[in-house]
Amino acid sequence: MNTAWFITRKIALSRQPNFSRFIIRVAVAAIALSITVMIIAGSLVSGFQKEISTKIFGFWGHVRIYDYNSTMGFQDKAVSIHQKFYPSIEKMPGVKHIQVYANKPGIIKTKNEIESIVVRGFGKDFDTSFISNCMQSGKFFEAGDTSHPRKILISQSTANRLHLKAGNDITIYFIQQPPRVRKFQIAGIYKTGLEEYDKLYALTDIADIQKLNNWSADSVSGFEVFLDDVKDIVPMGKKINEAYVGQNLVAQTMKEINPNIFDWLELQNINEYVILILMAIVAIINMATALLILILERTNMIGILKTQGATNSFIRRIFIYHAGIIVFQGILIGNFIGLGLCYLQSRYGFIRLDETSYYVKVAPVHFDPMFITVVNVGVMVVCLIVLLIPSYLVSKVSPVKAIHFR
């Protein structure tokens, strides 16, 4: 029998009223609070980053390939679709899909309003899974639809500003030599929640962009590559750029094209780390205080055990076991509350956000089993290691003085 564990259970299960019972409850509550806050903070930050990244990558892909001589504006240079990587790059491990695109800046004019716009052309290889989930009204149309009038998708923010709805006709002026005018019918209205993109882009058949630019059917602005795992975006972008892209083309990841958004998302990690560190400190301080009080309250017991031949390490184990029980109870309660609140948020979305500022209506939650495991194990291990320090007070207790201690 493990004698130290036997004594620990007797102490832990003791129902005698004493001051340490209150301190133990406080310590359990502190551990539970720390675990709860850690789980909620990590799940919210992870969910927020995942949701925003999904929207950006869903709209643009992970890696964009285009002519490196193209300006940073929206008037792109023509690129032939006859490339060694198109569409064979989809056979490359880690690559999910590749599709073509073409951009053309223009100006929408209605009876009372005028608005700048970038018309983004998509082809028959366009992945509709993301945009289909963003449709607010009307319906998505496929590239190659030769019916008249020409169809276009506009964002909800553009529709609101110009007082348009699905089925309305709009006129777009394209500034070029010579200037051209095209009439489109709004087939549908979408909303990604990314206000910077929504207020700027409209989608139409790539053939209309090719005709406006006097391009052949084999010419596009570039290619968008979708990956299986966003974590591979940096190495995959480098690999595509080095191994697959020709001399006149360049491959850039969306993190390189839109660094501001991703830098902002990375800043959320700093907030998460600060919260985790503060909560760990709270847990450690409360546990150290609780252990010190346990040792002081059990000084008489320590003296008796020492007179019976118990070693300092044996007595330290008793208190470390007791501390372990307290930490374990706090972790269980913290997980129950933290995971429960996260589940309620994911189910009912009671925490709502300003979509224009945060790109999402509801605070998203992402359950990461690895993160939750690391938090639980980390708190348990760190607390127990730190508690070894106050446990050494046991060696300072004199058996004779401890027996007379009241």
N, C-alpha and C positions, 0 to 999 in steps of 0.2 A: 504493500500500500504506500502511496505517496503521502507521507505524513504532513508535509507542508501544505499540500492541496487539501487534505482532510481538515486541518486547522483553519485554512482560509474559508472553506465552506461553512464551518461552524460560526466564524465571525460574520460572514456575509449574510447568513440566514438568521442571525440573532435578531430577535424582535425587541430587545431591551431598549428603552428610550435613552438616547444619548445625543450629544451635540453632533457627533460625526455623521449620524444618519441624515441630518439636514444638509451637511456639507456634501455628502455623497449624492443626494438628490440634486443639489446645485451642479455638481460635477457632471452627472449624467445629462442634465439639461443643457449644460454648456457644450458637451460633446455632440448631443443630438442637434443643437442649434448650428454648430459648426458644419456638421455633415449635411444638414438640410440646405444651408446656404451654399455650400460647395457644389452640391448636386444641382441645385436650381441654377446657380450662376453658370456652371459648365454646360448644362443642357441648353440654356437660353443662348449663350454665346455660340455654341456649336450649331444650334438650330438656325440662328440668325445668319451666320456665315454660310451655312449650307444652302439656305433659302435664297440669299442674294446671289451666290455663285451659280446656283442652278438657273436662275433667271438670266443672268448674263451669258452663261455658256449655252443655254437653250436658245437664245436669240442669235448669238454670234458664232457658236462653236468654241472650241478650245484653242485652236491654232488657225491663223489666217495666212494664206499664201497669195502674194500679189507681186506686181512689178515694182521693184525697188525704186524705179524712177518716178513712180506716181507721187503726186503731192500729198500732203497731209490733209487736204480738203476732201471733197466728195466727187471731184471730176477725175475719174481713174483712167489709167492707160489700159488699152486692150491687151488681154492675155489669151493666147490660144488654149483651147481645152485639150489639145493634143499634147499632153505631157506624159512622161513616163510613169508618173505617180497617180494619174487619174484614169480610171478609178481603182487601179490595182493596189493603191496604198491601203485599201480596206482589208487586204490580206495580211497586212503587217500587224504583229501582235501588239495589242494595246489600242489600236485604231478601230473605232466603231463605224464611222461613216464619213464620207466626204461629199460636198455639194458645191455647186457654182453659185456665184452671185454677181450682180452688177448694180452700181449706184448712179443716180442722176439727180442733181439738185434742181429744184423748181420752185414755183410760187403758185399757191392755190388762191384762186379768186372766186369769191361768191358775190352775191348782190351787194352785201354791206361790209364784207370783211376781206382781208388779204393776209396770207400767212406763208412764210417760207417753209419748205418741206424738202426732204431727201427721199426720192422714190427708189426703193430697193427692189430690184428684180430677182425673182427666184425661178429656178428651173424645175424640170420634172423629177430631179433627184432630191428635191427639197424635203427635209424631214419635218413633217407637219405635227408631230406629237406635242411639241411645246406650244406652238401658236394656237393649235386647236383648243387647248385647255384655257387659253387666254381670251377666247372669243366672248364678247359681251352681247352682241346682237348680230343678225345676219348669219352668214356662213362662209366658210373658207372655200376658195375655188382652186382648181388645179391648173398648173401651168400647161399651156398648149390649148386652152379653151379659145376657140376662134369665134365664138358668138359675140355679137355686138349688143350694147356698147362695150368698150374695154372696161375691165373690172379692176377694182383696187380695194385694199384694206387700209383703213386709217385707224389711229388710236382713239381711245375714248377722250383723252385730253384735247386732241385736235377737233374731234366732233363737238365737244362742249364749247370750245372757243369760237368755232365757226357756225355753231347751231345747226349741225348736220346729223343725219341719221341714215341707217342702212336703207338703200334704195334710191337715195338722192344722187343727182348728177353733180359733178364738180369739174371745173376747168383748171388745168395746170399749165402755166407758162414756163417754158424751158429757155433759159438765157444761153443762147449759142448763136453762131453765125451760119445760116440765118436763124433768127428766133423761131421757135415752134410752139404750137398750142395743141394740147390734146384734151379731149373730153373723156372722163371716166365715170363709171357708175360705182357707187360705194356698195360692194358686195357684203361687207361685214365690218364690224368695229371690234378692235381688240384692246386689251389692257394688260400689260405685263407688270405694272406697278413701278417700273423703272422710269421715273418721270423724265429724266434727261433723254432717254431714247424715245419714249412714247410721244413726246411733243415734237419730235424731229422727223421720225420715219413713217413712211407708208409703204405698203407692199403691193407689187403688181407682177405680171408675167414678165420674165426676163426678155422675151421677144420684143416687147414694147420699148425697152431700154436699148436693145441692140439696134432697132430701127431708128430711134432718135439719135443715136451716136453714129449712124451709118456703118455699123459693124455687121460682120457676117454672123451667121448662126453659130459659128465656131469660136467667137470672141466673147470673153467675159471680163469682169473686173478682177476676179480672183477666185480662190477656193477657200472653203471653210471646212476644217477637219474637226470631227468630234471624237473624243477619246473615251475609253472604257472607264478610266479612273482619273479623276481630276488631280489626284496626288502626283500623277506622272506628267503633269503638264510641262514642267520645266525641262526634264530630260528628254521627253518626247519632242518638244519644240526644237531643242538643239539637234536631236537625231534627224528629224525631218529636214531641218535646214541644211545639215551637212551631207546627208546621204541621198535625199530625194529631190531637193529643189535645184532647178537649173541655174545657169549662170546669170540670167537676167531677173530672177525671182528671189524673193526673200520670204522666210517663214517667221512669223512673230506670234507669240502667245498672247492671249487676251490680257494677261497680267502686264505684258510689256506695252500693249496698245492703250490700256486703261489703268495705268498705275495708281491713279488717285483713289479710285474706288477700292482697289485691293489693299492699298496702304491703309485706308480707313478701316477695312475689315481686320487687318492685322493688328491695328491699335486695340481692337476689342480683346485680343489675347492679353495685352498688358493689364487691362481692367480685371480680367479673369484671374491672372496670376496674383495681383494685389489682393483680391478678395480671398483667394485660397490661402495666401500667406497669413493674412490677418486672422482668418478663422482658425488656422492651425495654431497660431500664437495664443488665441483665446482658449482653445482646447488644452494646450500644454500648460498654461498658467493655472487654469482651474484644476487640472489633474495634479499638478505639483502641490498646490495648496491643499487639496484633499488628502494627498498621501502624507504630507507633513502632519496634518491634524490627526490622521489615523495612527501615525507612529507615536505622536505625543499622547494620544488618548490610551494607547496600548503599551505605555512605558512599563507599567507594572507587569504586564504579561511578558514583555521582552526580558525583564529581569528574572522572572521565574523560569523562562525557557533557558536562559543562559546558565542559571544555577543547575539545571538538569543536563547540562552539557551541550546544548544547542549552539551551533556555530553561527557566526554573523551571516554567512551566505545562506544558511538554512532559514534564518529569520527574515532576511531580505526577500527570499523567494515567497514567503507568506504574504508580504505586503505587495510585491510585484504581481502575484496571482490575484490579489484583491483588486489592485488597480486595473488589471486586465479585465476582470469581470465588469468593473464600472465602465471602462472604455467600450467593451463589447455591447453592454446594454445601451449606451449612448448611440453607438453605430447602428444598432437595430432600429431604435426609435427614429433616428435621423433619416435612415433609408426609407422607412415607412412614410414619414411625413414628406420628405423631399421628392421621392418618386411619385407619391400620391398627388402632390400639388402639380407636378409636371404632367402627370397623366390627365388631371382635370383641365389644365391649360390646353393640352393638345386636343382634348375632346370637346371642350366648350369655349375655349378662347376668350376667357374673361379679361385678360390683359390685352388691351387694344392700343395700337400705335398710329401716329400720323403717317400715312403712307407716302405723302410727298417728301417727308424728311427721312423716313427709315425704309422706304421701298416695300414695306409689308403692312397689311392692315392689322394683323394679329401677331403678337410675339410668338415666334415659332420655337418649338421644342424638339430637340434631337437627342434620343437616348443612345449614348455610346457605352456599351457594356465594358469596354476596356477602360474608359475614363472612370466610370463608377467603381470598377474593381480597384484601380490604382488609388483612388481617393480613400476607399475603405481600408485597404491594406496599408497605405501610406500613413494614415492617421493612427492606426493601431501600432505600427512599428515605431514611428517617430515618438509617440507618447510613451511607449514602454521603454525606449532607449533613453529618453530624457529623464524618465522617472527613476532610472538607476542612480542618478546623482543624489536626490534627497533620501533614497533608501539607504545610503551609506551612513546616515545618521545613526543607524542601528548600532554600528561599531563604536559609537561614542557613548553609548548607554552603559553605565556601571551597574552590575547586577545588584549590589548592596543598596545603592541609592534608589534604583528603580523599584525594588521591592517595597521601600518605604514611601514611594511617590504616590500621592493621592491627588 
